[in-house]
Every structure is written in C-alpha cells, then in structure tokens.
Amino acid sequence: MSRVWKTVLVLAATGTAVALLRARLDGRVEPATVEPAPTTGA
C-alpha cells in the first residue's frame, strides 16, 4: 500500500508540475491575469 501511495503522489506531483510548465510556456496563465486589466483600461 505504501508503494502505491508513493507512486500516486509522485505521478500527481509530476503531472501538476508538467501542467504548470506547459501553461507558462504557452503563456496562458500569467497573461490571463495580467492582460485583462490593460485591455479593459485601454
């Protein structure tokens, strides 16, 4: 059971890390929170 939980945690951690890295590379995370203000102000 301990091995299963460890593998699950590792997979989840890697999955989230990869997802965050891909989101940052795609530029969908930061711009989404930064751009809306300037665009609405302009």
C-alpha positions as CSV (number, residue, x, y, z in Angstrom):
1,M,0.0,0.0,0.0
2,S,2.8,2.4,0.9
3,R,4.4,1.9,-2.5
4,V,1.1,2.5,-4.3
5,W,0.5,5.8,-2.4
6,K,4.1,6.9,-3.1
7,T,3.8,6.2,-6.8
8,V,0.4,8.0,-6.9
9,L,1.9,11.1,-5.1
10,V,4.9,11.1,-7.4
11,L,2.7,10.9,-10.5
12,A,0.4,13.6,-9.2
13,A,3.3,15.9,-8.4
14,T,4.9,15.3,-11.8
15,G,1.6,15.8,-13.6
16,T,0.9,19.2,-11.9
17,A,4.5,20.3,-12.5
18,V,4.3,19.5,-16.2
19,A,0.9,21.1,-16.4
20,L,2.2,24.3,-14.8
21,L,5.3,24.3,-17.0
22,R,3.2,23.9,-20.2
23,A,0.8,26.6,-19.1
24,R,3.7,29.0,-18.5
25,L,5.3,28.1,-21.8
26,D,2.0,28.6,-23.6
27,G,1.6,31.9,-21.8
28,R,-2.0,31.2,-20.8
29,V,-1.5,31.6,-17.0
30,E,0.3,34.9,-16.4
31,P,-1.1,36.8,-19.4
32,A,-4.7,35.8,-18.4
33,T,-4.2,37.5,-15.1
34,V,-2.1,40.5,-16.4
35,E,-3.6,41.4,-19.7
36,P,-7.3,41.9,-18.8
37,A,-6.5,45.0,-16.8
38,P,-4.6,46.9,-19.5
39,T,-7.1,45.8,-22.2
40,T,-10.1,47.0,-20.2
41,G,-8.3,50.2,-19.2
42,A,-7.4,51.0,-22.8
